[in-house]
Amino acid sequence: MQTRFDSLLPADPDAPFAGPPVLTVTALNQQVARLLERSFPLTWIGGEISNFTKASSGHWYFTLKDDAAQVRAVMFRGRAQYAGFLPREGDKVEVRALVTLYGARGDYQINVEAIRRAGVGALFEAFLRLKERLGAQGWFDPERKRALPLFTRSVGIVTSLQAAALRDVLAALRRRAPHVRIVLYPAPVQGQGAAERIAAAIASASQRAEVDVLLVCRGGGSIEDLWSFNEESVARAIVSCSMPVISGVGHETDFTIADFSADLRAATPTAAAELAVTPRADWLSSLNADVIDLRRAMQRRLGDAGQSLDNLARRLQSPSARIGGQRLQLKALATALTHAARAPVGTQRYELAQLRARWQRQRPDVRAWRQEIAAQQRHAGSAMSNQLRARRDALAALAAQLELLNPQRTLERGYAIVSDRAGHALRAPGAIHPHDLLTVRLAEGTVQVGVASVQEQLR
């Protein structure tokens, strides 16, 4: 293949030769860095820490590698201070980084924005999602939390028989309250199926209801080790438990869903045991103080009662003397009552006699008035009889005259009353027209007649 160079020659032979633009190394590295940053946005990358160095400036420098490759990484101080842990050689981590180029050396590297332990990110996100969902359902509300009993007689423990936390809890309970009865509900605290076993143990304790407080505890560990206590089944069993639940899972910095669901959260299993019971020494001290207060109160009460008894004894009289005084008082009252009852009666009788004498003196003589009234009654009766007889006679004469004027009597003598349809009596032929229908009233009824013709009487 023949290469043609004539295309590189200028069109004008006299013009100077002009080749392609020449980039500096700095410009080249800058363009490559921009190209990498545009092509690879922020992304999560997993690998193993190697050659970790923390500079005096606070920046972290390390290599992130896997079985087949490696890449340089840098995490500046402003981001590293929020990491939450200091990586060590060989740690499995996941970083959120921007792919770029270190222009000064031309080295391809990643700028780390965030870092977390490998696998923790997905678990922590699942933890946050479950915490938010259960919190929205009210499982973590303070109003739902139950108070611990004042005097705990028995304590239940849900943990593994091989757990070091069990020994710590038993030692704390034996030291603080050896009188408390302990019931163990064994369950594995990590591994496959541990969450279901823990929830079943809590449900069994709730159903049996033989303890006053239930401890759910285990020692510290990674988030993977504690994950059984982040399952919804365990949280549901704690919320549904019939007695108060204290959660003592992990160390003070460890928080699980069981801690939020429990009625009380303890920093460690030992702290959970200390919260569950009051030390026997405290109870004995309180009882001794109560005994002292009770003895003092009883002595004070007895002293007051003795003084009251002395006062009553001084006021107490002999029963015979008291009865004799009451008899004298009773006689005086009877005499006063008799006098009080007789005096008003005598006064009222005297006043009644005076009033009766005055009434007799002023009483009028009504015998003459009675005779005069009887005479007037006889005179009035005679006058009324005469007047009534005269009125009856006049009424009979008027009735006879009225009977003579009765139209019915006229009709009985053969006369009739003629009226039109409106019931008006007719007196003259001019008010009658041919073909009119007239009513003729006779002595014993009425008839309807028709008018054939009307003839007026000639004068």
Secondary structure, 3 states (H helix, E strand, C coil): CCCCCHHHCCCCCCCCCCCCCCCCHHHHHHHHHHHHHHHCCCEEEEEEEEEEEECCCCCEEEEEECCCCEEEEEECHHHHCCCCCCCCCCCEEEEEEEEEEECCCCEEEEEEEEEEECCHHHHHHHHHHHHHHHHHCCCCCHHHCCCCCCCCCEEEEEECCCCHHHHHHHHHHHHHCCCCEEEEEECCCCCCCHHHHHHHHHHHHHHHCCCCEEEEEECCCCCCCCHHHHCHHHHHHHHCCCCCEEEEECCCCCCCHHHHHCCEECCCHHHHHHHHCCCHHHHHHHHHHHHHHHHHHHHHHHHHHHHHHHHHHHHCCCHHHHHHHHHHHHHHHHHHHHHHHHHHHHHHHHHHHHHHHHHHHHCCCCHHHHHHHHHHHHHHHHHHHHHHHHHHHHHHHHHHHHHHCCHHHHHHCCCCEEECCCCCECCCHHHCCCCCEEEEEECCEEEEEECCCCCCCCC
